[in-house]
Amino acid sequence: MNTHKAFPTFIRFTLLFFLLLFFGLMLFLALYNHPHTDDYIAMSDVRDYGYWGYEKHIYLTWGGRFFSQYLTKIEAYQNFMLSHYYVHTYVLLALYFISIFFLFSAINKYIINFTTHYASMALYALCYLAVQISSLPEVSSAYYWFSSASNYQPSIILIHLQLACLILLFFSGKKITTITCAITILLCIVLINGNNETSALVNGIILTGIFLLAGNSRHRLFIASAALLYGASLLFTVTAPGNAVRSAGIPAAGFIKAGAVAAGRTVYAFWIVLKNPLFLAAAIAVFFAGSYIKLERPAFPFKKWIPMYNWTILFICTVMVWVVLFPIMYVSNGSFPERADNVIVQFIVLLLLCLLFYVGSHYTFTFARRNLYPFFMCLLTVTLCCNRFYGELIKSSISGKLHDIILTNREQTLQQASLHKQQEVSILSYDMCADSLINSRFSTQKEQVKMIMQQKPSVLYLYDDLADSSSIEVLKRFYGLQKINVQYCK
């Protein structure tokens, strides 16, 4: 047997195994997931205002994210998410992988011609997706909490789809493909702007950069149409009456404060990415991969003013992120939720990996490609397995069972009370219910297992809906109850 071929094959399958285990745990955890307060609000609103009246109500009283609200309406209609809360996680992961695979295939075919095997493209797409997920500051709100996931992740998927279509638009040469991609890009622009404001600004930066690099008179009409549609759809989103209602009483931050806070959030976002060992391994691998590709036919006719120095490019990356954050900080008086950081972090990962590949293409190394390939496969496998998030996935898979039992029992109790038209119901708090189950149902488990089960599943758990009076009011409205008595530990 040829050991020169056997070892790289073994490493390749080892990496694939741990990647599939990684995503398998994420899919498994979704089965333990349950709706949160905002999800109950959505189900109540769709029920009270109707399928078509819901979006009008939200646009007038909450915000202009029309695409996000449409997705929420679909999931909340007839309380679908109450018994199928895992569906959105599965759909988002599947669509994210497909969008990445499509983008990588377009890059490979029209720009770099790095590999001819679709199996390799699928493996690289899985690696990239694992890097993106493990870099997120709050995975629970990105993939498991529906009201947050539907507001942020679809736009990231659409950005990948849009980038792939832009490559086809500039390079395919086929009229039907060009027209189809142009329409798809324009649709993506509108939907991204209707998903959330952060992604809209990120996409604006991406489109501006690409259109500046394109510089082709043949596409001026398309670029003008895209710019006009971008401005119109963004204006429709940000001028929604609901935004004014929601932000009433919140003063603008001022330019100095907004700039300072945006700079701090930029440093924080880069730190989140750069402290991830899996990202660092992927970054090094992408840099060396770029060194074996000489961009004889780049995606766009690069201008002479495009910087090639490493520090200049890194500075530009930082400025691009700051430009996205500045207007948000100005309007929100410096407030920026962790779930919105997920968008910024994914933008940074995409931006840095692309630019590292570009920088790497300007270097030449004497290392043989066939020797570096197994090394980087090993490095990615080790950093994937040693990643902190991988450990959180495993621990959450253990404590997630208890989490599922607690919330299932709670939902059944509330549903029964609603069915029998009770006005009042008593429920144990999350911690009290957890202690009771560990001391009874799971009393035979090993002490180490019980210690892990006592820890709330970090990948799933956000907060206890019964720990806040406003959340209790939401549950009372949804189930039609007058009073919910919560019993706490003494």
N, C-alpha and C positions, 0 to 999 in steps of 0.2 A: 504493500500500500504506500502511496506517495505521501510522505509526511508533510511536504510543502503545501499540499492541497488539503490534507486532512485537518491540520490545525486551524487554518482560517475558516474552514467549514464548521468546525466544532465551536469556535468562538462566535461565529455568526448565529448559529442556532442557540447558543447560550444566551446571547443578547436578545434574540427573538423570544425565548422562553420567559425571561424576566420582564420584557416589555408586555407580553400577553398577560403575565401574572399581575403586573401593575394595573393594566386596564381592566382585567378581570375583577380585581378587588374593587375598583371604582364602580363597575357595573353591579357587583354584588351588594355594595353599600347602599346603592340607590334603592334596593328593595326594603331597606330599613328606614327610609326617609319618610317624613310626614309634613303636611302643610304648616305654615307659620302664620302669624297675624295678618300680614299683608295679603297672603293667599286667601284667607277667610274674608277679608274686605272685598277682594275681587269677586269671589263667589257670591257674596251678599249683593254687591252692586249689579252684577249681571242678572241675578235673580230679580232684583227690585226694579231695575231700569230697562230690562229687556236686552235681547241680543244686539240690536242696533242702537238702542238708546244709551247703552253703556259708554260707547266711545264719545258721544256728544257730552255726556255728563263729566267724563274725565277731562276732556279738552277744555271745558268751561270752568272746572273747579279744581283741577290738579296739575295738568301739564299737557304739552303738545306732542308727546312721543307717540304718534299715531300708529307706527308699526309695532312698537312694544305693546300698546294697548290692544291691538288686534290679536296678537299672539296670546296675550293674557285672556282675552275674551274666549278664544277657542278652548283653552285648557279649563277655564272656569265654568263654561257653559254646562248647565245641568249637573254641577258639582263633579265633573269628570275627574279633576285632580285629586279629589278626596280619596278615591279608591285606586287611582292610577298615577300616583305621584312620582313614580320612577320613570315614566315615559319621557319627560323632557330631558333627563340626564342622558338616556340612551340616544335620543334624537340629536342632541347637541354634540355628543362625542362622535357619532357616526358622520354627521355633516361636517364637523371640523376636520376629521380625517380625510373625507372625500375632497374637501376644498384644498387641503394641503397637497394631497396626491395630484390633483388637477394642476395646481400651481407648479409643483416640482416637475411634472411631466412637460408642461409648457416651457419652463426654463431649460430643461434638459434637451428638448427637441429643437428649440429655436435659438438658444444662446450658447450653451456650453457643451452639449453632446458628451456628457460625463459617463453615462452608462446606457446600455441597450436593454437591460433587464427590468421589467416592470416589478419583479419581486424585490429588486434592490430599491426601486423608488418607493415601494410600500414600506420597506424597512426604514428608509430615511424619513419618511413621513411620520411613522410611529415614533422615531427618536425625537423628531422636532416637536411633536405633540406632547411627548413626555417632558421635554425641556420647558415648554410653555406652561404646562400644568404645575410642575414642581417649582417653578419660579413665582407662581401666584402668591400674593400676600394673604388671600382669603379664598381658598378653594370652595368652601361651603357656599358662599354667595355666588360663585362663578358657575357652579354646575348643579348644586343640590337645592338651594333655595330658589324656587321657581320665579317669584316676583323680582328677584335680582337677576337671575340668569337670563330671563327673557328680555331684560332691559339692556344687557351688556354683551353677552356672548354672540348673539346672531350677527351683530355688526362686525365682529372680528372675523367670523366665517365669511361674511359678504366681502370684506376687504381682501381676503385671500382669493376669492372668486373673481373679484374685480381686477386684481393684479394679473391673474392668469388670462383674463379676457383682453386686457391691455396688450399683453405680449402677442396674443393671436391677432389682435387688431393691427398692430404695427408690422407683423411678420408673416402672417399666413399667406397673403397674396390671393386668397380665394374670396370672391365677391360675397357669396352667401355667408361664409364664416365671418367676414368683416362686418357685414350688416348685422348679423346675429349678435356678435360681440359688442358692437356699438350700442345696440338696444339694451343688452344685458348690463353694460356698464352704467348707462343712464338710469336704469331701474335700480341698480345697486346703490347709486348715489342717493336717490330719493329714500330708499329703505334704510340706509345707514343714518341719514339725517333724521329719520323718524324713529330711530332706535334709542339713541341718547346723544346728548350734546358733546360729550367727551370724544366719542368715536367720530362724530361729525367733524370736529376740529382736527383730529388725527388724520382722517381721510382727506381733509382739505390740504394739510401739509403734504401728504403723499401725492395727491393729484397735482399740486403746484410743482413739486419737484420733478415729477415725471413729464408734465407738459413743458416745463422749461428745458428739460433734456431732449424732448422730442424734436422741437424746432423744425417741423416739416410742414410746408405750406399745404400739402394734401389733406392735412387733418385740422386745418384752422376752423372749419365749420363745425366739426365735431367738438373740438376744444371749446369753442364759443358756446355751443349748445350745452355742454357739460357744465361750464361755469355758470351759465344762466340758470340751469336747473338746480345746481347746487345752492346758489344764492336764494332762489325762490323757495325751495323745500326747507332750507335752514330757517329762513324768515318765518315760514308757516309754523315751524316747530317752536321757535323761541318767542314768538309774539302771541302764543296761545293765551287766552284770558286766565286759564288755570295757573299759568306760571306767575302771574301777578298776584293771584289769590294765595298761592303757596308761599311766595316770597314776601308777603306783606309784613312790614315791620323789620325786615332785614336790611340794614344800610349797606351801601357799597363800601368796599374796603379802602378805596383810594389807591392811586397808582403805586406809591412807595410800598405800602403794606402788601398789596397784591403781588408786586414784583418780588419782595423779600420772601413771602410765603411760597410763591411759585418756585423760587430758587431752592428753598428748603425741601419742598416736595419732590423736586427734580433730583436732588442728591439722594433723598430717601428711596426713590424709585430705582435709581441706578444701583444703590447699595443692595436692594432686595435681589436684583438680578445677578450682580457680580459676586454675591456671597453664596450662590448656588453652585456647588461643585459640578453638577451635571451640565449646567450652562457653560462653565469654564472649559470642560472637556469638549463639548460640542463646538465652542468657539475656536479652540485650537485645531480641532479636526477640520472645521470649515476653512480656516486660514490655510492650512496645508493643502486641502483639496483645491482651493483657488490657485495655488502655486503650480498645479499641473494643468491648469486651463488658461490658455492665452486668449483673451477676448478679441479675436480677429474680427468678429462681427458682433459688436456690442448691441444690446437691446435698443439703444438710442444713439444717435450721432452725438457723442459727448463733446461738450464745448471745451475750448481751451482754458476757460476760467475754472473748470472743475478741479478741486484740490486733490492731490495725490499723496500728500504727507499725512502720516498717521495721526499726529496730534491735531492737525487742522480738521480732519474728518471727525475725530472724537469730539472736538469743540462744537462742530456743526450739529452733531447728534444731540448734544446737551442743549444747545440753543433751540433746536426743533421741539424738544420736549417742553422746555420752558415756555415757548410760544403757545403751545397747546394749553398749558396750565394757567397762564397769566389771566386771560379773560374769565376763566371759570372762577379763579380766586377773587377777582375784582367784583364779580356779580354776587358771589356767595359769601362775601366778607371773610374769606380765608377758610371756609368750611369745605372739606372734601372727604367723602366717606371712603372706607377701605375698599368697598366693592368697586368704586370707580378707579381706584389704583390698579385694579386688575387689568383694565383697558390700557393704561399707561405702561404697565410692565410688559404686556404682550406686544405693544408697539415697540418698546425698547429692544426686546429679544429679536423681533423680526428685523429691526433696523440695524442692530449691531452685527447680526449674523450675515446679512446681505453685504454690509460694508466691509466686514472682515474677509469675506470671499473676494470682494473687489480688490482690496488691498493686497491680499495674498496672490492675486493674479499678476502682480507687478514684481514678484520675487521668484527666484529659481533656486531650488535646493537639489542636492545631489542624491538625496534618499530615493531609493526605488519605491514606486507606488505600491507594489505588491508586498513590500516589507512593512510599510506604514499602516496598511489597511488592517491587519490583525491587531497591531498595537492599539489603534484608536478604537477598534471594536472592544478590546479588553478594557480600555480606559472608560468607555461609555458604560460598559456593564458594571464595573466597579463603582463608578460614581452614581449610577442609577440605584444600585442596591444599598449603597451607603448614604443615600439621600435621606434627609430628615423626614420628608413627606412620605417616603416609602414606609418608614417606621410608623408614622401616624396612620397610614392606611391599614396596616396590620393591627394596630391597637384598636382603631375604630371598628374594625371588623369583629373584634371580640366584644367590646362594650356596646356596639351597635345593636346587638340582640336585645340587651336590656332596654335600650332606648326605644326600640321598636315595640316591645311589650308594654312599656309604660304609656306611650302615646296611643297605641291601639286600644288599650283598656280605657283610657281617657275618652277617646273618640266614641267608643261603644257606649260608655256611660252617658255621655252628652246626647248621643243619638237616641238612646232609649228614653231619656228624660223628655226630649223633644217629641218623640213618637207618642208618648203617653200624655203629652201636653202638661207636663209638670212645670210649675213656676219656679221651683227652687231645687238645686242639686248640690251635693257635697262631694268634693274630690280631693284626693291626697296631692300634695305638692310633688314636684318631680323628685326632689331629694328624699322625701319621706317614702315615696313609692319605691324608689331604688333601694333604699335600706331594707324595706320590708321584703322585697323580692330576693335580694342577696341572702338574707337570713332565713328564707324559707325555700323557695324554688331552687336557688343556686347554692344552698348550704353545703352540698357535697363537693363542690368544686375546690380546686387547690387554692391556697391563700393568694398566690401570685395572680391567678386568674381573677379572683374576686377583687383584688386591688386594682387590676386593670378595668374591671367592669364598673367599679365605683367612679372611675374617671369618665367624664362625659365624652362621647365620641367627637373629637375636635373637627373631623371632616364634615360631620353632619350637624352638630349642635351649635345653635346660635344663641338662643335664650329660651327661658321658660315662659310660655304664653300666660301662665297663671301667676307670674311674679310681678306683673305690672297691671295696674287698674285699667288703663286704656285698652290693653290687650284683652282683659276680661270682658270689657264692654263689647268688644268686637265679637267674642265668642257668644255672648248673650244675644247679640243681634242675629248672628247666623243661626243659632239653634232655637231662637224664640223663647229664651228664658228670662225670668225676672231677676234671679239672683243665683250666683255661683259661690258657694262657701269653700274656701281653700283651707285645708288642714296642714299646718306646717309642723316641722320637728320642734320639740320643746328643748 
